Amino acid sequence: MQTHAQRLAQSLTLPCGAVLPNRLAKSAMSEAMATMDNRVTPELIHLYDAWAKGGIGLSITGNIMVDRRALGEPGNVVIEDDRDLSQLKLWAQAGRRHNSATWVQLNHPGKQSPRGLNKQNLSPSAVPFNPDMRAFFDTPKAMTEEDIQDVIARFGRAAGIVKAAGFDGVQIHGAHGYLVSQFLSPKHNIRTDDWGGSPQKRRRFVLAVYEAMRAAVGPEFPIGIKLNSADFQRGGFTEEESLATIEALSAAGIDMIEISGGTYEAPAMAGLRQKDSSKAREAYFLEFAEKVRQQVSTPLMVTGGFRSLSGMGDALASGAMDLVGLARPLAIEPDAPKRLLAGVETRYRVKQLSTGIKPIDRMGLLEVVWYTRQLRRIGRGKLPKPNESALLAMLGYVSGNVRGTLRTRRLRATA
């Protein structure tokens, strides 16, 4: 009988033929560590080198945008063309060291971008955020047919550049309330044309994005997607629609599906709304993965909640999933994979963050902010601070975001 560590150490062959060296994968986190004109920095390269040294099988980068006019936050890397190919190559080389694979996550924020950062935010429909979020996010402009075709083409073009830079694969961000997720959700997509009005039409966009990317990279280059199991919002994307979307993507030939859930308005991915049964099994979305496994054989990655060696090993042994997705644990312990693969528990356990201010604590943004600060420490060659104050981190974010937004807007004004 295999030990938990032996299960984690097994390689995985994807449908396209690519092989991942083990079953531990770093899920995308938003690093926001680019220059103010959205280029790769030495800190990003150092960060991914640290994870590669730490023994991770697959690293997926966070929030690489496909349009400079549509940032999710200040400091996003943007891939529109090959102007930064040399730096992208250095990033890919760092992430691939020590037999680790690195994929680039491509994203468009849609309306989920801080107020004032972009000249105008786009979304399938001009649906505002919930009242408690409107102070942070503007109501978007509904996309035209031209807008839609432009974004689809941008995903394809960016995927081709990712391959040319030497990365090992690419992932579509179709979760957490960003643009692809907005198209899938009947709460955010109230269109009545060919891009909305029914589940089949709402998933046309993600399938078109996948087809454009596949045309750019060919059949042997891995393409994955991060997809919500559900939005956890009334009137939003449901498990039934997610299953149907997964079946369609699997039939189209996608190589890996990462299961997550929630949005900034309902941050299930942060573990704030999980059932006791999910917490007991550690993996937030394992029950949904079991339903998916009954329908498709495409490799599945489950992210969210994994903390212990036994929780990871048992989840793999169940057969419901193929890759253990880790995010927050790697922000406070970048070499955790080496310990897990050796059969040793991680040094630190992820804790629920709290500022003591309930409206802030309920936002998924707090998790993003605190862990991004840890990533920046690693990128600068420092150790993470597992016990850093959540309130101080949030105050630092607000101050830095204001400065970053102003700098970004000034750069655009002079460009």
MARLOKE-205704 format. One record per residue (C-alpha): residue in one letter; x, y, z. Coordinates in steps of 0.2 Angstrom, whole numbers, plus 5000, padded with zeros to 4 digits. Layout:
aXYZ ...
REM end
This chain:
m500050005000 q500750174995 t501150305008 h500450485007 a502150545002 q502250414988 r500650464981 l501150644981 a502850594972 q501950504957 s502150594940 l500650634930 t500450624911 l499250754903 p498150714888 c499350814877 g500750704882 a501650824894 v502250754911 l502150834928 p503550764940 n502350754955 r500650784961 l500950954970 a500451114961 k500551294966 s498951374962 a498951544955 m499051694967 s499051874962 e500851934965 a500652114958 m502552124958 a502752194940 t503352364936 m502052504935 d502152484916 n501752294918 r503352214915 v504252064923 t505452104938 p506952024946 e505851994961 l504651884951 i506051784944 h506751754961 l505051704968 y504751564955 d506551514957 a506251494976 w504651384973 a505651274960 k506951244973 g505651204985 g505151044976 i503451094968 g502950994953 l501951134944 s501951324947 i500551424940 t500851604939 g499551734945 n498451854935 i499451894919 m498352014910 v498052014891 d497652194889 r498652344897 r496952444897 a496152314908 l497252284924 g496552184939 e497752284951 p499352394949 g500852284946 n500052154935 v501152084922 v500352104905 i500752004889 e500052084873 d501552064862 d503352004862 r504152164868 d504652084885 l505051914878 s506851914885 q506251944903 l504851814900 k506151694895 l507151724911 w505551694921 a505151534912 q506951474915 a506851504934 g505251424936 r505751264926 r507351234936 h507451084948 n506350984936 s504851094940 a503551144927 t502851324926 w501251374917 v500651554914 q498851604920 l498051724908 n496651834914 h495551984910 p494752064925 g493152124917 k492352234930 q493352164944 s494652304944 p494852434958 r493952594955 g494952724945 l496352604939 n495652584922 k494952714911 q493352604909 n493052424915 l492152304903 s490952154907 p489652054897 s488352164905 a488252334914 v487852244931 p488552334946 f489352254961 n488352224977 p488052384987 d489452345000 m490752324986 r490252484975 a491452594985 f492852484978 f492252444960 d491452544946 t489952484936 p490652424920 k490252454902 a489352314893 m490452234880 t490152254861 e490352114848 e492052204844 d492552204862 i492252024864 q493151974848 d494652084853 v494751994870 i494651824863 a496051864850 r497151934865 f497051774874 g497651674859 r499051794855 a499651794873 a499651604874 g500751594858 i501951714867 v501951614883 k502451464872 a503851554863 a504551614880 g504851434885 f503451414898 d502751234900 g500951274898 v499551404900 q497951414911 i496351514908 h495751604923 g493951564922 a493551574941 h493351704955 g492351834947 y493451884933 l492951914915 v492751724909 s491851694925 q490751844922 f490251774905 l489751604913 s488651684927 p486851724924 k487051854938 h488351954929 n487951904911 i486151964906 r486451974888 t485151914876 d486251894860 d487351744855 w488451774871 g487051754884 g485251704888 s485551524891 p486951414899 q487551354881 k487751534875 r488551594891 r489951464889 r490251514871 f491551644877 v492651524887 l492551394873 a493051534860 v494551584871 y495151404873 e494951374854 a495951534850 m497351484862 r497451304855 a497651374838 a499051474844 v500051344854 g499551184844 p499051014851 e500550964862 f500651114873 p499651104889 i498151214891 g497151214908 i495751314916 k495351374933 l493451354935 n492251394949 s491251244955 a489951374959 d489951564962 f489051544979 q487951694975 r486051694972 g485751694954 g487551654950 f488451504941 t487851344948 e488651174950 e487551104937 e488151234925 s489951204930 l489751024926 a489051054909 t490451184906 i491751054911 e491050924900 a491151044885 l492951094889 s493450914891 a492650864874 a493551014867 g495250934873 i495751044888 d497250964897 m496851004915 i495451074925 e495751164942 i494251174953 s493951324964 g492451424969 g491751594974 t492051784969 y492651934979 e490851954983 a490651784990 p492451724993 a492251534995 m494051504989 a494651585005 g493651455016 l492451585023 r490851485018 q491351305019 k490251165026 d490951065041 s491050915030 s492251005018 k493351065032 a493450895040 r494150825023 e495250985021 a494851005002 y493451135000 f492951074983 l493250884984 e491450834985 f491150934968 a492750844961 e491950674965 k490450724954 v491550794940 r492550624940 q490950534936 q490750634920 v492550664913 s494250584914 t495150754911 p496450774925 l495750874940 m496650994952 v495751034968 t496351194977 g495851264993 g495951195011 f497351065010 r498451075026 s499050905031 l500050765023 s498550645026 g497250765019 m498250775003 g498650585002 d496850535006 a496150654993 l497250574979 a496950404985 s495050434983 g495350444964 a494250604963 m495750714959 d497450704951 l498350864958 v498450944975 g498251134973 l499251234986 a499251424987 r499251505004 p500451375012 l501751414999 a501651595003 i502251565021 e503351415017 p503951404999 d504951245002 a503451155010 p503351024995 k505150954999 r504450915017 l502850845010 l503750734997 a504850675011 g503350625022 v503550765034 e502150895039 t502351075034 r503151195048 y501651315047 r499751305046 v498751435037 k497651525049 q496051625047 l496451815045 s495551945054 t495752135055 g494452145068 i493352245056 k491952135050 p491552215033 i493452195028 d493552025036 r492151965025 m492952015009 g494051894999 l495252044996 l495952035013 e496651855009 v497451924993 v498252075001 w499051985016 y499751835006 t500351954992 r501452045005 q502251875009 l502551844991 r503452004989 r504551965004 i505051804996 g505451894980 r506552014989 g507551864996 k506751885013 l505851755024 p503951765025 k503051825041 p501751695045 n501151805060 e501051975052 s499552085057 a498152075045 l497652255049 l499352325045 a499352225029 m497652295024 l498252475028 g499852455018 y498752385004 v497652535003 s499052655004 g500052564991 n498552534979 v498152724979 r499952764975 g500052624962 t498352684954 l498952864953 r500652804945 t499852694933 r498652834927 r500152954926 l501052834915 r499652804904 a499352994902 t501153024896 a501252864885 
REM end
